[in-house]
Amino acid sequence: MANHFNIPAMVCVNKCDINAENTRAIEDYCEERGIAIAGSIPYAPEVTKAMLNRLSVVEYPCAKVTDEVKRIWRKVEGCLFGANKEQCPF
C-alpha cells in the first residue's frame, strides 16, 4: 500500500524470536525491495500483562521490549523530524 501511494515506509518485526525462519523471510523481503527495517521486537509475555493492566509496553516493566521499542521510536522519529537523517532510508 505504501509503495502504491509512494509513501516511504519502514518495517518493525514483531515477536522476532518466535520463528527465526519467518523473521528471516521478512528481512529478505524487505532487503530485496529496499525497505528499511526500523527494528525487531522480541516476544515477551509482559506485553500481554501490560495490555491487561491498560498500560503501554513502555509503562510496564519489561526491559527487553521497552528498550527496543524506544530505540525503534528514536530511529523513526529521526526520520520524521530530521534529527537523525543518516539513519533515514528515504
Phi, psi and omega in degrees: 000313179300318179297317181302318181264011178055046179253124178300143182216157173228159182246142172239121181272117181268146179053046187297339183264002179285316183220098183301325180294316178294320178299315179296322178297319177296314179299317178297316179303312181296316181298316181298331184255004178071029179264126181286144175260118181290328180167181180225131182254125179285160175290140174206127179297341179296336178297315177295319179298321177298314180298318180296333178266009179057042178236153172283163182296333179281347176267347184254142182293106176200081190306314187295324179278314180303313180299319181290319178299317179295320179296317179296316180299317179300321179294313180293317179301320178299322177289320182291321188245006171082005182291327183230058183303331180294339178268352187275126181280356182227000000 
